Amino acid sequence: MRHTFAHRWLDEGGAEGDLMALAGWESPQMLRHYGRSARSARARRAYDRAT
């Protein structure tokens, strides 16, 4: 559930700091852990939007 929430938040352009606050994470390490699961998919979509 947290992986999906983090992925969707970041995929929609949500700020990392806001995600950390909403999820109650104090360490950026948690952001990297939960955001990593779909990082490549987000990168592909960001590329598609830019081109």
C-alpha positions as CSV (number, residue, x, y, z in Angstrom):
1,M,0.0,0.0,0.0
2,R,2.8,2.5,0.9
3,H,4.6,1.6,-2.3
4,T,1.5,2.3,-4.4
5,F,0.8,5.6,-2.6
6,A,4.4,6.8,-2.9
7,H,4.5,5.8,-6.6
8,R,1.2,7.5,-7.5
9,W,2.1,10.6,-5.5
10,L,5.5,11.0,-7.2
11,D,4.1,10.0,-10.6
12,E,1.5,12.8,-10.4
13,G,4.2,15.3,-9.7
14,G,3.8,15.5,-5.9
15,A,6.7,16.9,-3.9
16,E,8.9,14.5,-2.1
17,G,8.9,16.7,1.1
18,D,5.1,16.7,1.1
19,L,5.1,12.9,0.6
20,M,7.4,12.5,3.6
21,A,5.2,14.7,5.7
22,L,2.0,12.9,4.7
23,A,3.5,9.5,5.3
24,G,5.1,10.5,8.6
25,W,8.6,9.7,7.4
26,E,11.5,11.7,8.9
27,S,14.3,10.1,6.9
28,P,14.7,10.5,3.2
29,Q,15.8,6.9,3.2
30,M,12.1,5.9,3.6
31,L,11.2,8.0,0.6
32,R,13.9,6.2,-1.5
33,H,12.8,2.8,-0.2
34,Y,9.1,3.3,-1.0
35,G,9.6,5.3,-4.2
36,R,12.1,2.9,-5.7
37,S,9.5,0.2,-6.6
38,A,8.2,2.0,-9.7
39,R,11.1,4.5,-10.3
40,S,11.7,3.3,-13.9
41,A,8.0,3.4,-14.8
42,R,7.8,7.0,-13.5
43,A,11.0,7.9,-15.5
44,R,9.5,6.5,-18.7
45,R,6.2,8.5,-18.2
46,A,8.2,11.6,-17.5
47,Y,10.1,11.1,-20.7
48,D,6.9,10.5,-22.7
49,R,5.4,13.8,-21.3
50,A,8.6,15.7,-22.2
51,T,8.7,14.5,-25.8
